[in-house]
Amino acid sequence: MTRYLFTLLLCVQFSFSQSADHLNTILKQLKLNESQIRIELFTEKILPYDKNKSVLVIPKYASDIEEGSFVLDAYILVIDNVTGKIIYKFIEPNAWTSDALILTDITIDTGLYYLNKTTRAFGIRADYRTQSQPNPFSETNLSLYIVEKNTLKPVLHNYRVYKYGGEWDMKCDGEFEDIDSTIDIDKLQNNNFNNLIIKTKITKTENTFKNDDCDSKETIKKETTKLIFDGKQYK
């Protein structure tokens, strides 16, 4: 057990060190300083289908921080893992805003997004939440990116795949709604790209204080929709 924990610790330290090295190398290429980015939201992930490359998300401040709120430019990069050289780059100004709705996390999604026989996308998820206890709210937005003609381009922009919200008296009485979507790939195509099938589960919960107990009633509904590629993006 001791040997296993020691090995695990070394792997974590190596991964952290490698990530830090990549960040320093990338910032030099972008001519940015670490003080210009929201370091706790920086993320990096090796592409499982091309382990010589990694995706990096550099969240650069687009404006000054004001009373806890900030706006970030999105630097979405694909790099060579050996040299740290940027291979593909996409920059979206003012991509994320953290204000009353707080940006808490950015993650890289390397799911099986096969958009046609030769094109696989990767995703970037942005998580938000509020600090309100009587009116809790959170959501996750997904963007998809592909490499096309040696250029990194977005094909799905900030599509909401998760939403949770409600209102309650902080004791029992209240109503909540949980909306959770997953993406399947359709066999049918438009403009040479497979349609995206959005399967959504909507769970509504109503809590009522009755007979000295908090009674909960839950209803579930399922919906299916499609997103179609218009030649530039999915809509």
Salt bridges, closest charged atoms under 4 A:
GLU40 OE2 - ARG38 NE 2.75
GLU44 OE2 - HIS22 ND1 2.40
ASP50 OD2 - LYS53 NZ 2.74
ASP73 OD2 - LYS60 NZ 3.86
GLU92 OE2 - HIS157 NE2 2.82
ASP109 OD2 - ARG125 NE 2.94
GLU139 OE1 - ARG160 NH1 3.21
GLU148 OE1 - LYS153 NZ 3.13
GLU177 OE2 - LYS204 NZ 3.75
ASP184 OD2 - LYS199 NZ 3.06
ASP186 OD2 - LYS226 NZ 2.82
GLU223 OE2 - LYS221 NZ 3.55
ASP230 OD2 - LYS235 NZ 3.59
